Amino acid sequence: RGNAAAIFGEAFQLLDRIKPGDAVDNSTGNEYGEGWSSYGIDNIDVNGYIRQIDTNNPETVEYDESVSYSEKIKLENYTSIRLPPNLSIYATMNTSDQNVIATDNAFQRRFKSRMIRNKLSNEVFPGKAQYNIQIDGTEVCWGKFRDWVNEKILLPENGISKADDKCLGGWFISTSVKEKDANGAVVKFEDISREDFAEKVIKYLWDDVFKRNAANNIFNKDKFKSLSDLIDAFEEMDGESYKLKGFDAFDTIFKISENEKNVLRNG
């Protein structure tokens, strides 16, 4: 979440690596080939620490013969620091996290990137079990609702900035395991309670996604003027059962077309 360039400090310069086909760098007496940092940095503290881990605190560190570059690299008290080819740096970032400090392009280009797609499989477990979690007493499953609301979030006319980052993740809400198969794979989760759905999902959509006028495109704002009104209606009890029964719970809270109702129901 921090300022990545500041955290790396001068080690930032070490992220550029010698690529396959590039010339070997032997300008310092060592032979730096493919995978080594293209440039070294002078850091007496790191250099000294590496040499001090040997009980004799030698002037020169000799690598074990099993290390591929053991005969080509000598770390002496004046040797600059580079990242070796057998060191990889992996990092993850949740772009939906509002507290993350953005990394600049100069930093990003030094890493290979892979986007983890926001998908929830309805074909294999445990994704299938998560997809099919029922939202208590609504005739709607989590996966179908998530698909529907994410389509709404991505609609250009809703004017939601950074819409991709606002979409609901497959595991945005979760419950306890209810059933496993003979191999121990989860095949069913407990239902999502109305309270959990309202306090987590509805609140998120109202407060963080469909702000201001955009809320009119998904919520029945002519009936509900505030988040507390929405949550109260969704959770309200009539004796031992909910006042809004079955699909009426969603039909009352959200603006849903007839076609969308057929898709959402009995998920």
N, C-alpha and C positions, 0 to 999 in steps of 0.2 A: 504493500500500500504506500510505501514511502517513495521518496525521490530516488529512483533507481540510479541515475547518473551520479548523484551525490553519494549514495551508499557505496557504489563501486569505487568512487574516487579515482586515483591515478590508475587503478587496475582496469579502468575503462579502456585504456590504450591497449591492453593485452587481448581484447576480444577479437581483433583482426588476426586471422590465422594464415599461415603459409599454405597455399592451395596446391592440389596435385598439378604437376607440370611447372611450378615456379622453381626458380633457381634456389639451391641450398645457400643459406646465409652462413658463411664461415668468417665473417669480418672480425669476429671477436676471438677467434681461436677455437671456438666450439662449432659444431656442425648442426645447424638448425634446419631441419627439413620439413616435409609435409606434416601439417598438424600443429606445429609449434607457433607461438605468437610471432607475428611478423616483426614486432618491435619489443624491446625490453625496457624495463623501468629500473632505475637505480633506487633500491630501498634497502638500506643497511639493516633495518630491523628485521625484515622478512628473511634476508640473506643470513643474518646472524642466527635467527631462530632455527632455520633449517640445519645449519652447521652445528648448533648446540645440542640437537637431539641425539647426536653421536656423543657417547660418554667421554671421548677424548677431545671433543671440541676442535676438530682438525681444521687446518687452513683450506683443505680441499675435500669435498665429499665424493667418495667413490660409490657409484651405484652398483647394486647387485647385478650379477651376470644375466639374470633372467629378464632384466629391463632392456628393451630393444635398443635404447640409445645409450647404454652403459659405457660403451667405448668412445662415444663421440662427444659426451657432455661432461664437463668438470665444473662443479660449483665451487668457486673460490671466493675469498672474502671481498673481491671487487666485482664478481660476476653479477650482471643485471638479471632481474627476475623475468621469467617468461612462463606462460602456461604450456605444459607439455601436451603432446598429442593424445595421451591416454586419459586426459581430464576433460570431461564434458560437463557443461552447465545447463541444467534444466530449470525452467521457471514456469509457473502458472499464474494467470491473472484472470480474475473474474471481472469482465468489463462492465457488468451490471452493478458492481459495487460502487456506490456513490462516493466513497472515501478514497478511492484509488487515485493516485497522482499520475497523470498521463505521462508516458515516456515519449521522448522526442524521436524523430525519424532517424537521426544519426545513431541512436542507441538501438532502435528496432532493427535496422538493416544488418546489424551484426549477428542477429539470431535467425535461424530458420523458424518459421511460424506455422502453426497448424490450428485452425479453428475447430473447436469441439462443437459439433452441430447440436442445436437445441431440439433434439428429437426424442420421442418416447415410443419405443417399439410396442405394437399391439400384437406381435407374433411370437416373441420369445419371453421367457421369464428371466428376471423378475419384472422387466418392463411391462409385460402384459398384465401382470397382477396390479402394478401401480396404475396403469391406464384404466383398468376396470374397477378401481375403487369406487364404491357408491357414496354419494353425498347424502347423508342421512335423510330418508323420507322425502326425496325430491324427484325420484325417477330419472336422475341424471348421474352419469359417472364422471369421474375427474378428467379422464382423457378427452372425452367429447367436449366437455366444458372448456378445457384448456385450448383445444383446437379452435373452438368457436371464438373465444375471447382474443386469442392471439391474432386471428384474422382481422378482428376489429381494430386491434392496436396498430396493425400494419397498414390500415387504409389511409391513403394520403389525405383524404378529406378531414380526417380527425386531427391532423396537424401535430402529431406527437413527435417531439424531437427525440432522436436516437431511439427510434421505435424498436429496433432489434433488441436493444438492451433492456427494454421495458417488458418484453414478452415473458410470460410465465414459463419457468423451467419445469421439466417433467416431475422433478422431486421438490417443487416449491413447498408443497405440503405433504406430509407423510403420516402414516399410522402404524400401529403395531402389527406384527405378523399374526395372521389367523390360522393359516394352513400351509403345510409344506408337503411336497411329494416324497416318494420313497427314497429319492436321492438327496433330500434335504433342500431342494430348490423351493423358493417361496412361490406359491400358486395363488394365494389370496391374502389380502390385508383386511384389517378391520375397516368399517365404514368411517368416513370423515364426519365428525360431529358437526351439527349446524353451528355451534359456538365457534369451533376452530375455523370453519370455513368463513364465517362472517368476520371474526376478529382478525384473521390473517389475510384472506384472499380479497374479500370485499373492501376491507380497509385499504389494502395496497392499491387496488384499482381506483378507488375514490381519491386517496391522498396523493399518490405518486404517479399515476398513469393518466387517467381521464380527468385532468384538472380543468377548472373553470368551465368554459362553454363546451368543451369536448365531452363532459359528463352527460350532456343531453343526448349524445349519440348512442349511449349504452344503458344508462339508468333512466328510470321513469321519474325524472325530476319534477314533473308536475304533481306527483304524489308525495315525493320525499325531498325535502329541502336540505337535509343534512345527513351526514354519515350516521349519526346516532339514530335518526329516524329509520334509515335502511336496516341497520343492524337489529333494532328493536322489532321491526316487522318480520324480519327473517327468523328471529329466535323466539318470538312471542309464543307462549304456551296457552292452550285452552284446556285446562284440566291437566291430564297426563299426556296429551298429544299436542302437536304444534298447531297453531291457529291456521297458518298457511299450509295446507296439506298437499302432498304430492308435487306435481309439476307447477302448481299455482305459486309455490314459493319462488320459483325462478321467473315465472310469467309476470308476477306482480312487481318484482324488484327490477328486472332488466327489460329493455326493449328488444323483443324477439319477434321476427317475422314468422308467418305460418310455415314456410319452408324450413326455417331454422328450428322451429319447435319439433318438427318431425325428425330432424337430425339429432337433436339433443336428447329427446325422450328415450327412455328404455335403453340407455347406453350400456 
